[in-house]
């Protein structure tokens, strides 16, 4: 697994795993490895390697995401390659805004501030980031559709200068009945499921374990699916 920043001495490994990306039920060749480490103060570091080096038409992305002990986002560093195109960006998350710095190919460095609603979650493209549906659904709600505030990065865009930009939006999230799930990573019971409607009206369903790790993410049309292939906890007692 590649990483933008090495593991620091004070970090403790929590868990790690790998996703396989499918299109029309066939592997695309893209694999995502990830790990979660925890600092003594409860801050967590989520590293992700979306390895598309064998697929020149797919983005190859490395991310280094930091979230505070209360679960709120703190910082994200992202590196992007697609063919000959290279870009990188840093995002600093505040209570009601996001500050970002982007360097894209031969364009000048761009610095931006984007206002957001409070209690927002972040989608930065990696599947491990899609825990936002589980993480952002309010604990005071047991059922019902929730308009979740979301900051969403643009990892695919027609205009190169817009790449890795972002915007504040809302998505509709609705919990579904818990179910069992058997995938290559193991057999899981009482899996939490959420139906997600994205701003472009595309729908998806996410399956999550009790820790909020995405186990599977798919779209009803069957065009795209992401499945957890390997999953381990450092503590053997929690191993899945």
C-alpha positions in Angstrom: 0.0 0.0 0.0 1.3 3.4 -1.0 0.9 6.3 1.4 1.4 10.1 1.2 2.7 10.3 4.7 4.4 7.5 6.7 2.9 6.2 9.9 4.2 8.2 12.8 5.6 6.5 15.9 2.7 7.6 18.1 0.1 6.1 15.7 -1.6 2.8 16.7 -3.0 0.6 13.9 -6.8 0.1 14.3 -7.8 -1.8 11.2 -7.1 -2.2 7.5 -8.6 -3.7 4.4 -9.1 -3.6 0.6 -11.9 -3.0 -1.8 -12.4 -4.2 -5.3 -14.2 -2.0 -7.9 -16.7 -3.6 -10.2 -18.6 -2.4 -13.3 -21.5 -4.4 -14.6 -20.4 -7.2 -12.1 -16.9 -7.4 -13.7 -13.7 -6.3 -11.9 -12.5 -3.0 -13.3 -8.8 -3.6 -12.3 -9.0 -0.8 -9.7 -8.3 -1.9 -6.1 -8.4 0.3 -3.0 -6.2 -0.5 0.0 -6.8 1.5 3.2 -5.8 1.7 6.9 -7.0 3.5 10.0 -4.6 4.5 12.7 -5.3 6.3 16.0 -3.3 8.9 17.9 -3.2 9.0 21.8 -5.7 12.0 21.8 -8.3 10.0 19.8 -7.6 11.6 16.4 -7.8 9.1 13.6 -5.7 9.0 10.4 -7.3 7.3 7.4 -5.0 6.4 4.5 -6.3 5.2 1.2 -4.6 4.0 -2.0 -6.9 3.8 -5.0 -4.6 1.9 -7.3 -5.5 2.4 -10.9 -2.0 2.2 -12.4 -3.1 -0.6 -14.7 -6.1 1.4 -15.9 -4.9 4.5 -17.7 -8.5 5.8 -18.1 -9.2 5.7 -14.4 -7.9 8.1 -11.7 -5.1 6.8 -9.5 -5.6 8.5 -6.1 -3.8 8.6 -2.8 -5.4 10.2 0.2 -4.4 11.1 3.8 -7.5 12.0 5.8 -7.5 13.2 9.5 -10.6 13.3 11.6 -10.9 14.7 15.1 -11.7 12.6 18.2 -15.4 13.6 17.9 -15.5 12.3 14.3 -15.5 15.6 12.5 -13.1 16.1 9.6 -9.9 18.0 10.2 -7.6 17.8 7.1 -7.3 15.9 3.8 -4.3 15.6 1.5 -4.9 14.2 -1.9 -2.7 13.2 -4.9 -4.3 12.5 -8.3 -2.9 10.9 -11.4 -4.7 10.0 -14.6 -2.6 9.3 -17.6 -0.2 12.2 -17.9 -2.4 14.5 -15.7 -1.1 15.1 -12.2 -2.7 17.2 -9.4 -2.6 17.5 -5.7 -4.7 19.4 -3.1 -4.9 20.1 0.6 -8.2 20.7 2.4 -8.6 22.1 5.9 -12.0 21.6 7.5 -13.5 24.2 9.8 -16.9 24.2 11.5 -18.7 26.1 8.8 -16.2 26.3 5.9 -13.5 24.4 3.9 -10.2 26.0 2.9 -8.5 24.3 0.0 -5.2 24.7 -2.0 -5.0 23.0 -5.4 -2.1 22.5 -7.8 -3.3 21.1 -11.2 -0.9 20.4 -14.0 0.4 23.7 -15.4 -2.3 25.9 -13.8 -1.3 28.4 -11.1 -2.0 27.3 -7.5 -5.6 28.0 -6.5 -6.6 29.0 -3.0 -10.3 28.9 -2.1 -12.7 29.1 0.9 -16.1 27.4 0.6 -18.8 28.0 3.1 -20.7 24.9 4.4 -23.5 24.0 6.7 -22.4 22.8 10.2 -22.2 19.1 10.9 -21.2 18.4 7.3 -19.5 15.1 6.2 -16.9 14.7 3.5 -16.9 12.6 0.3 -13.4 12.5 -1.2 -13.9 9.7 -3.7 -12.3 6.7 -1.9 -14.8 4.0 -0.8 -13.5 4.1 2.8 -14.7 7.8 2.8 -18.2 6.7 2.1 -18.7 6.0 5.8 -20.3 9.4 5.8 -23.8 7.9 5.4 -23.3 6.0 8.6 -21.3 8.7 10.4 -23.5 11.6 9.4 -27.0 10.1 10.1 -28.2 11.8 13.4 -28.3 9.6 16.4 -31.7 11.2 17.4 -33.3 9.8 14.3 -34.1 6.1 14.0 -36.0 6.2 10.8 -36.9 8.7 8.1 -35.0 10.5 5.3 -32.4 13.0 6.4 -31.0 15.8 4.2 -27.3 15.4 5.1 -24.9 18.3 4.6 -22.0 17.1 2.5 -18.8 18.6 1.1 -18.0 16.7 -2.1 -14.7 16.7 -4.0 -14.7 16.7 -7.8 -12.4 13.8 -8.7 -14.0 13.5 -12.2 -14.7 16.7 -14.2 -14.7 17.7 -17.9 -12.8 20.9 -17.1 -9.3 20.3 -15.9 -9.1 23.5 -14.0 -12.1 22.4 -11.9 -10.4 19.1 -10.8 -10.2 18.5 -7.1 -12.4 21.5 -6.4 -15.4 21.0 -4.1 -18.8 22.2 -3.2 -21.2 22.2 -0.3 -24.4 20.3 -1.0 -26.9 18.0 0.6 -27.8 14.4 0.0 -30.8 12.4 1.1 -30.0 9.5 3.4 -32.6 6.9 4.6 -31.9 3.9 6.8 -33.1 0.5 5.6 -33.8 -2.6 7.6 -30.7 -4.3 8.9 -29.7 -7.5 7.1 -27.0 -10.2 6.9 -24.3 -9.9 4.3 -21.7 -12.4 3.0 -18.8 -11.0 1.0 -15.2 -12.1 0.5 -14.2 -10.2 3.6 -16.5 -12.4 5.7 -20.0 -13.0 6.9 -21.7 -10.2 8.8 -25.0 -10.0 10.7 -27.1 -7.0 11.7 -25.5 -5.0 8.9 -26.7 -1.4 8.8 -28.0 -0.3 5.4 -28.6 3.2 4.1 -30.2 4.4 0.9 -28.4 7.4 -0.5 -29.7 9.8 -3.2 -26.9 12.0 -4.5 -27.4 15.6 -5.8 -27.5 14.3 -9.4 -30.4 12.0 -8.4 -28.3 8.9 -8.7 -29.1 6.4 -6.0 -26.9 4.0 -4.1 -27.1 1.6 -1.1 -24.4 1.3 1.4 -23.8 -1.6 3.9 -21.9 -0.9 7.1 -20.7 -2.9 10.1 -21.0 -1.8 13.7 -17.8 0.3 13.4 -19.1 2.2 10.4 -16.8 0.5 7.9 -18.4 0.3 4.4 -18.8 -3.3 3.5 -20.4 -2.9 0.2 -21.7 0.0 -1.9 -23.7 -0.4 -5.0 -26.1 1.3 -7.3 -29.5 -0.3 -8.1 -28.8 -0.1 -11.8 -26.0 -2.6 -11.3 -23.5 -0.5 -13.2 -21.1 0.1 -10.3 -20.4 -1.9 -7.2 -17.6 -1.7 -4.6 -17.0 -4.7 -2.3 -14.7 -5.2 0.7 -12.4 -8.1 -0.1 -10.1 -8.1 3.0 -10.7 -6.7 6.5 -8.7 -7.1 9.6 -8.5 -5.5 13.1 -5.3 -5.1 14.9 -7.0 -6.4 18.0 -7.5 -10.1 17.3 -10.6 -10.1 19.5 -12.2 -7.7 17.0 -11.0 -9.5 13.9 -13.7 -9.8 11.2 
